Amino acid sequence: MPSIDRAPRKRRGFGQRVRWMAAFGALGSIAAGCGSDATGAPGAGPAAPSSPASVDSSVTAVSRDQGIAQAALIDPDDLEGTWRVLGPEFFWPNSADLARTAPACVDFADLVFEGGARHGTGASVTLQRQASEDILFAYVVVFSTAEEAASMVATVESPEFDDCWSEFNNLAVQAMPYGITEATYVKDVPPEMTFLADSYVTRSLTGTVVVDGSELGDSCICVFAQVDRAVVEVHSAAEHLLPAERLVVTQAAIDKVRDVIG
């Protein structure tokens, strides 16, 4: 983990860069108008082609779950204060393909990350508090069963997931449009928080990022909560929400999922 240069300098916080880039993205939009590898069932030969009825049923289920995931995302109307939705270029890159490039994540990519073979149907949103640097990433994934959703949370809670979550974040922040060229994160002790959910786990990371050649401190307090057959993730930097506020915001995101999924 690189050491932070503590010599006096004009500090450009990571959150400040986020705000600049968010504003740039908004102007561009106006101008332009965290298991194991999945295994298949054994068989004597190639699988028979799906019938039109089964294909239609599968497509309908995915479409239905996509609508549920999108409707279950927290939005500015669910929060106190003035928040706005940022464009999709600012969504957290919660990709199974990206996770597979992190050696420690190979065994977890299919279950925990979007697009994985054992993962459900997901939707993302990024919110920014207006006139501030505060950013909130949220993601909802809808599985076929509650047992599958519980399995994802249990996997994220496992000690084996530690290295994966650090390695994945090292890559993910560099994939976002914030001008970050290096990132190093390590596991930290998360704050104590209690939520009303079927199951949940809180993970915490601290680390450094390099922006414009300068090392800056960064952090993530990352909550994964199961509600029936859905999992909602809420991620934010430690300094972007007060502890009591983080409790309220995260519970609001959980409650939104519960209201939608019934």
Secondary structure, DSSP 8 states (H G I E B T S, - for coil): ------S------HHHHHHHHHHHHHHHHHHT-----------SSS-----HHHHHHHHHHHHHHHHHHHHHS--GGGSSS-EEE--GGGS---BHHHHTTSGGGTTTHHHHSBT-TT--EEEEEEEEETTS--EEEEEEEE-SSHHHHHHHHHHHHSGGGHHHHHHHHHHHGGGSSS-EEEEEEEEE--------SSEEEEEEEEEEEEETTEEEEEEEEEEEEEETTEEEEEEE-GGGS-HHHHHHHHHHHHHHHHHHH-
